Amino acid sequence: MMNHFERVMAAIERRPVDRFPTDIWCVPEVRQRLLDYCGTTEWVRVLDALDIDGIIGLWPKYIGPALPDLGENLRQDEWGRVWRKQEYNNGIYWEQVGYPLAQAETIADLDAYRWPDPAWYDYASLPDIAAEYPGRVIEVGYTAVFYYHNMLRGLELSMMDLALRPEFSHHLIRRLADWFYEYHERCFAAMGAKVQITQVTDDFGSQTGLLISKGMIEEYYRPWIERAIAQAKGHGIKVFHHDDGAIYSLIPDLIEMGIDVLNPIQWRCKGMDRQAIGENFGGKLCFHGGVDNQYTLPFGTPEDVRQEVAYNLSTLGRTGTGYIIAPCHNIQNNTPLENILALYQAPRVL
């Protein structure tokens, strides 16, 4: 029988597995519910109790200059982004309300912005944190140039700029990409062989199609995505790519760029047919996700969850490997516990 590490890596490399591996993404409220259910304060004990193989994502702790205190309901990060605490019926989210480059007009304004220094993070502690998860696959790093562009400039401005201010946009995106490159060099140097996966990821998809044209992606973002992928591969690290929504038309390009894992396979979105995705791309990628958390997990029955996992195994996992069972995104707090348990019991009862 394979252990957790072996099972996940075999699926990523599309080698035979003893059973399909599992992973979990969830909001903090669900995380606490599972800790309470398992009677522990340690997340790894939850993974053990539910027999979740898991991919453990680690981040170097911020140790840079003190951040401003904006009170209980607002906070500002090292990028100058401002977030507001927003309570919903099912939990709390921090919603972005401040965009530090929204008022920038010139390239000089971009250069005058206080870019975070990659030295502001405690990379040296990463190996010790990883050691708390023996026998688990470790993920470190998160390159997301389009997403960070959106968060610095604001979604509307960042997309309009691509058409109206090309020189300005190229400069901003290059500065972002260079920051990510240096940050990840430090992450990978600190971790050495202790890291197996990094995210080179983004959010190009909406519920019905791409947010921007493939031409814009090619011109502005693809060179930097490819550089980040090459950087990871140069360190012997697999590349995990998260891209919500209806991104079917982009999948061949992502394969060309060299990604290893595609998440989240949000199949309720337009054109994201699991059978077509499995048939056309199953021999070229490992899929991660595919269990719907918009309807099936929160509003379905345990049997609905089991049936969805079974269908995913027959489509996304049609070759017998190359699929990691996981929710399409974070499991939300309105999801019944019995549905969560059904998700992780399914690989052993189907």
C-alpha positions as CSV (number, residue, x, y, z in Angstrom):
1,M,0.0,0.0,0.0
2,M,1.2,3.5,-0.8
3,N,1.7,6.2,1.8
4,H,0.2,9.7,1.4
5,F,3.3,11.1,-0.2
6,E,3.7,8.3,-2.7
7,R,0.1,8.3,-3.7
8,V,-0.1,12.1,-4.4
9,M,3.2,12.1,-6.3
10,A,2.2,9.1,-8.3
11,A,-1.0,10.7,-9.4
12,I,0.8,14.0,-10.3
13,E,3.2,12.0,-12.4
14,R,0.4,9.9,-13.9
15,R,1.8,6.6,-12.5
16,P,-0.3,3.8,-11.1
17,V,-1.9,4.4,-7.7
18,D,-3.3,2.0,-5.2
19,R,-6.3,4.3,-4.9
20,F,-7.0,7.9,-6.0
21,P,-5.5,10.4,-3.5
22,T,-7.5,13.1,-1.8
23,D,-6.9,16.7,-0.7
24,I,-8.9,19.4,1.1
25,W,-9.4,23.1,0.8
26,C,-11.8,24.8,3.3
27,V,-12.6,28.1,5.0
28,P,-11.4,28.6,8.6
29,E,-14.9,27.9,10.0
30,V,-14.9,24.4,8.4
31,R,-11.3,23.8,9.5
32,Q,-12.4,24.5,13.1
33,R,-15.4,22.2,12.8
34,L,-13.2,19.4,11.6
35,L,-10.7,20.0,14.4
36,D,-13.6,19.8,16.9
37,Y,-15.0,16.7,15.3
38,C,-11.7,15.0,15.4
39,G,-11.0,16.2,19.0
40,T,-7.7,17.8,18.2
41,T,-6.0,21.1,17.8
42,E,-3.5,19.8,15.1
43,W,-4.6,19.9,11.5
44,V,-2.4,16.9,10.6
45,R,-4.5,14.9,13.1
46,V,-7.6,15.7,11.1
47,L,-5.9,14.6,7.9
48,D,-4.9,11.3,9.6
49,A,-8.4,10.8,11.1
50,L,-10.2,11.3,7.8
51,D,-7.4,9.6,5.8
52,I,-6.9,12.6,3.6
53,D,-3.6,12.4,1.7
54,G,-3.3,16.2,1.4
55,I,-0.9,18.7,-0.1
56,I,0.5,20.9,2.7
57,G,0.8,24.6,1.6
58,L,3.5,26.6,3.5
59,W,4.3,30.3,3.4
60,P,7.3,32.1,4.9
61,K,6.1,34.4,7.7
62,Y,6.2,38.1,7.1
63,I,8.9,39.8,9.3
64,G,9.2,43.1,7.6
65,P,8.4,46.6,8.8
66,A,5.4,47.0,11.1
67,L,2.1,47.3,9.4
68,P,-0.4,50.1,10.3
69,D,-3.1,49.3,12.8
70,L,-6.4,50.2,11.1
71,G,-8.7,48.8,13.9
72,E,-10.7,45.6,14.3
73,N,-12.5,45.7,11.0
74,L,-9.8,46.9,8.6
75,R,-6.2,45.7,8.0
76,Q,-3.4,46.6,5.6
77,D,-0.8,44.2,4.3
78,E,2.7,44.7,3.1
79,W,1.6,45.5,-0.4
80,G,-0.5,48.4,0.8
81,R,-3.8,46.5,0.0
82,V,-6.6,47.3,2.5
83,W,-9.1,44.6,3.6
84,R,-12.4,45.0,5.4
85,K,-13.9,42.3,7.6
86,Q,-17.3,41.2,6.2
87,E,-19.6,39.0,8.1
88,Y,-21.9,36.7,6.2
89,N,-24.5,34.2,7.4
90,N,-22.1,31.4,6.9
91,G,-18.8,33.0,8.1
92,I,-16.4,35.8,7.8
93,Y,-14.5,37.0,4.8
94,W,-11.9,39.8,4.4
95,E,-12.9,41.7,1.3
96,Q,-10.4,43.9,-0.5
97,V,-11.4,47.6,-0.4
98,G,-8.1,49.4,-1.0
99,Y,-6.0,49.2,-4.1
100,P,-2.6,50.8,-3.7
101,L,-1.9,51.5,-7.4
102,A,-5.4,52.7,-8.3
103,Q,-4.3,56.3,-8.5
104,A,-1.0,55.6,-10.4
105,E,-0.8,57.5,-13.7
106,T,2.7,57.1,-15.0
107,I,5.6,54.6,-15.0
108,A,7.3,56.9,-12.5
109,D,4.3,56.4,-10.2
110,L,4.8,52.7,-10.4
111,D,8.5,52.9,-9.6
112,A,7.8,55.3,-6.7
113,Y,5.4,52.7,-5.1
114,R,6.9,50.9,-2.1
115,W,7.3,47.5,-3.5
116,P,7.6,44.8,-0.8
117,D,11.2,43.7,-0.3
118,P,11.6,39.9,-0.7
119,A,13.9,40.1,2.3
120,W,10.8,40.8,4.5
121,Y,10.0,37.1,5.0
122,D,11.4,34.3,7.2
123,Y,12.4,31.7,4.7
124,A,14.8,30.0,7.1
125,S,11.9,28.7,9.2
126,L,10.2,26.9,6.2
127,P,12.1,23.5,6.6
128,D,11.2,23.3,10.3
129,I,7.5,23.9,9.5
130,A,7.6,21.3,6.8
131,A,9.1,18.8,9.3
132,E,5.8,19.0,11.2
133,Y,4.1,17.1,8.3
134,P,6.2,14.0,7.8
135,G,5.1,11.8,4.9
136,R,3.1,14.6,3.2
137,V,3.7,16.4,-0.1
138,I,4.8,20.0,0.6
139,E,3.8,23.0,-1.5
140,V,5.7,26.3,-1.2
141,G,5.1,29.5,-3.2
142,Y,2.4,31.2,-5.2
143,T,3.0,33.1,-8.4
144,A,-0.1,34.9,-9.7
145,V,0.8,37.8,-11.8
146,F,-2.7,38.6,-13.3
147,Y,-4.4,38.2,-9.9
148,Y,-1.9,40.5,-8.1
149,H,-2.2,43.0,-11.0
150,N,-5.9,43.0,-10.3
151,M,-5.4,43.5,-6.6
152,L,-2.9,46.3,-6.9
153,R,-4.7,48.3,-9.6
154,G,-8.3,47.1,-9.2
155,L,-10.0,44.6,-11.5
156,E,-11.6,47.1,-13.9
157,L,-8.5,49.4,-14.3
158,S,-6.1,46.4,-14.6
159,M,-8.1,45.0,-17.5
160,M,-8.8,48.4,-19.2
161,D,-5.1,49.3,-19.0
162,L,-4.2,46.3,-21.2
163,A,-6.0,48.0,-24.1
164,L,-5.5,51.7,-23.2
165,R,-2.1,51.8,-21.5
166,P,0.1,49.0,-22.9
167,E,3.5,50.5,-21.9
168,F,2.3,51.2,-18.4
169,S,0.8,47.7,-18.1
170,H,3.9,45.9,-19.3
171,H,6.1,47.8,-16.8
172,L,3.8,47.1,-13.9
173,I,3.5,43.4,-14.8
174,R,7.2,43.1,-15.3
175,R,7.8,44.6,-11.8
176,L,5.4,42.1,-10.3
177,A,6.9,39.1,-12.1
178,D,10.4,40.1,-11.1
179,W,9.2,40.3,-7.4
180,F,7.7,36.8,-7.6
181,Y,10.9,35.4,-9.2
182,E,13.2,36.7,-6.4
183,Y,10.7,35.7,-3.7
184,H,10.6,32.2,-5.0
185,E,14.3,31.9,-5.5
186,R,14.6,32.5,-1.8
187,C,11.8,30.0,-1.0
188,F,13.3,27.3,-3.1
189,A,16.8,27.9,-1.8
190,A,15.6,27.6,1.8
191,M,13.6,24.4,1.2
192,G,15.9,22.5,-1.1
193,A,14.6,19.0,-1.8
194,K,11.9,19.4,1.0
195,V,9.5,21.0,-1.4
196,Q,7.7,19.1,-4.2
197,I,5.1,21.6,-5.6
198,T,4.7,25.3,-6.1
199,Q,1.7,27.2,-7.5
200,V,2.1,29.1,-10.7
201,T,-1.5,30.1,-10.9
202,D,-4.1,32.8,-11.7
203,D,-7.8,33.5,-12.1
204,F,-8.5,34.1,-15.8
205,G,-11.9,32.4,-15.8
206,S,-15.4,33.6,-15.1
207,Q,-18.6,31.5,-14.8
208,T,-19.0,31.7,-18.6
209,G,-15.6,32.3,-20.2
210,L,-12.2,34.0,-19.9
211,L,-12.1,37.5,-18.3
212,I,-9.7,38.7,-20.9
213,S,-8.9,37.5,-24.4
214,K,-6.3,34.8,-25.1
215,G,-4.5,37.4,-27.1
216,M,-4.1,39.6,-24.0
217,I,-2.9,36.6,-22.0
218,E,-0.3,35.8,-24.6
219,E,1.0,39.4,-24.9
220,Y,1.0,40.4,-21.2
221,Y,1.1,37.3,-19.0
222,R,2.3,34.2,-20.7
223,P,6.0,35.1,-20.9
224,W,6.1,35.6,-17.1
225,I,4.0,32.5,-16.4
226,E,6.4,30.5,-18.5
227,R,9.4,32.0,-16.8
228,A,8.0,31.1,-13.4
229,I,7.3,27.5,-14.5
230,A,10.8,27.2,-15.9
231,Q,12.1,28.5,-12.5
232,A,10.2,25.8,-10.6
233,K,11.2,23.0,-13.0
234,G,14.9,24.2,-12.7
235,H,14.6,23.3,-9.0
236,G,12.9,20.0,-9.7
237,I,9.5,21.2,-8.5
238,K,6.1,20.3,-9.9
239,V,3.8,23.1,-11.0
240,F,0.2,23.4,-9.7
241,H,-2.0,25.8,-11.6
242,H,-5.3,27.1,-10.1
243,D,-7.7,28.8,-12.5
244,D,-11.4,29.1,-11.5
245,G,-14.2,29.1,-14.0
246,A,-14.7,28.5,-17.7
247,I,-11.2,28.1,-18.9
248,Y,-11.5,25.1,-21.3
249,S,-10.1,27.1,-24.2
250,L,-7.0,27.9,-22.2
251,I,-6.1,24.4,-21.1
252,P,-4.0,23.5,-24.2
253,D,-2.0,26.7,-23.7
254,L,-1.4,25.8,-20.0
255,I,-0.2,22.3,-21.1
256,E,2.2,24.0,-23.6
257,M,3.5,26.2,-20.8
258,G,4.4,23.1,-18.7
259,I,2.0,22.9,-15.8
260,D,1.7,19.5,-14.1
261,V,-1.6,19.9,-12.1
262,L,-4.8,21.7,-13.1
263,N,-7.2,22.9,-10.4
264,P,-10.2,23.2,-9.8
265,I,-12.1,21.8,-12.7
266,Q,-15.2,23.8,-11.9
267,W,-17.5,21.7,-14.0
268,R,-20.7,23.7,-13.5
269,C,-19.1,26.5,-15.5
270,K,-19.8,26.8,-19.2
271,G,-17.8,24.4,-21.4
272,M,-16.1,22.6,-18.5
273,D,-17.4,19.1,-19.4
274,R,-15.6,16.6,-17.3
275,Q,-15.8,13.8,-19.9
276,A,-14.3,16.0,-22.6
277,I,-11.6,17.3,-20.3
278,G,-10.7,13.8,-19.2
279,E,-10.6,12.5,-22.8
280,N,-8.7,15.4,-24.3
281,F,-6.2,16.2,-21.6
282,G,-6.1,13.3,-19.2
283,G,-2.9,11.9,-20.5
284,K,-1.2,15.3,-20.2
285,L,-2.2,16.6,-16.8
286,C,-3.1,15.6,-13.3
287,F,-6.5,17.0,-12.3
288,H,-7.2,18.3,-8.8
289,G,-10.6,19.2,-7.5
290,G,-13.8,18.5,-9.5
291,V,-16.2,18.1,-6.6
292,D,-18.6,21.0,-6.8
293,N,-18.8,23.3,-3.8
294,Q,-21.4,25.7,-5.2
295,Y,-24.3,23.2,-5.1
296,T,-23.4,19.5,-4.5
297,L,-21.4,19.9,-1.3
298,P,-23.5,22.5,0.5
299,F,-27.0,21.5,-0.8
300,G,-26.7,17.9,-1.9
301,T,-27.0,14.7,0.0
302,P,-24.1,12.3,1.0
303,E,-25.3,10.1,-1.9
304,D,-25.1,13.0,-4.3
305,V,-21.5,13.6,-3.2
306,R,-20.6,9.9,-3.6
307,Q,-22.2,9.9,-7.1
308,E,-20.2,13.0,-8.1
309,V,-16.9,11.5,-6.9
310,A,-17.8,8.3,-8.9
311,Y,-18.4,10.3,-12.1
312,N,-15.2,12.2,-11.6
313,L,-13.3,9.0,-11.3
314,S,-14.8,7.7,-14.5
315,T,-13.9,10.9,-16.4
316,L,-11.1,12.9,-14.9
317,G,-9.6,9.6,-13.5
318,R,-10.4,7.6,-16.6
319,T,-6.8,6.4,-17.0
320,G,-6.7,5.1,-13.4
321,T,-4.4,7.8,-12.2
322,G,-3.8,11.6,-12.8
323,Y,-6.6,12.8,-10.6
324,I,-6.6,14.1,-7.0
325,I,-10.1,14.1,-5.4
326,A,-10.8,17.5,-3.8
327,P,-13.5,20.2,-3.7
328,C,-13.6,22.7,-6.5
329,H,-12.5,25.4,-4.0
330,N,-12.7,26.0,-0.3
331,I,-15.5,24.0,1.4
332,Q,-17.9,26.6,2.7
333,N,-19.3,26.7,6.2
334,N,-22.9,25.9,5.0
335,T,-21.7,22.4,4.0
336,P,-23.1,19.6,6.2
337,L,-20.5,17.6,8.0
338,E,-21.9,14.4,6.6
339,N,-21.2,15.6,3.1
340,I,-17.6,16.4,4.0
341,L,-17.2,12.9,5.5
342,A,-18.9,11.3,2.4
343,L,-16.4,13.1,0.1
344,Y,-13.4,11.6,1.9
345,Q,-14.9,8.2,2.5
346,A,-15.9,7.8,-1.2
347,P,-12.5,6.6,-2.6
348,R,-12.7,3.6,-0.2
349,V,-16.3,2.7,-0.7
350,L,-16.8,3.1,-4.4
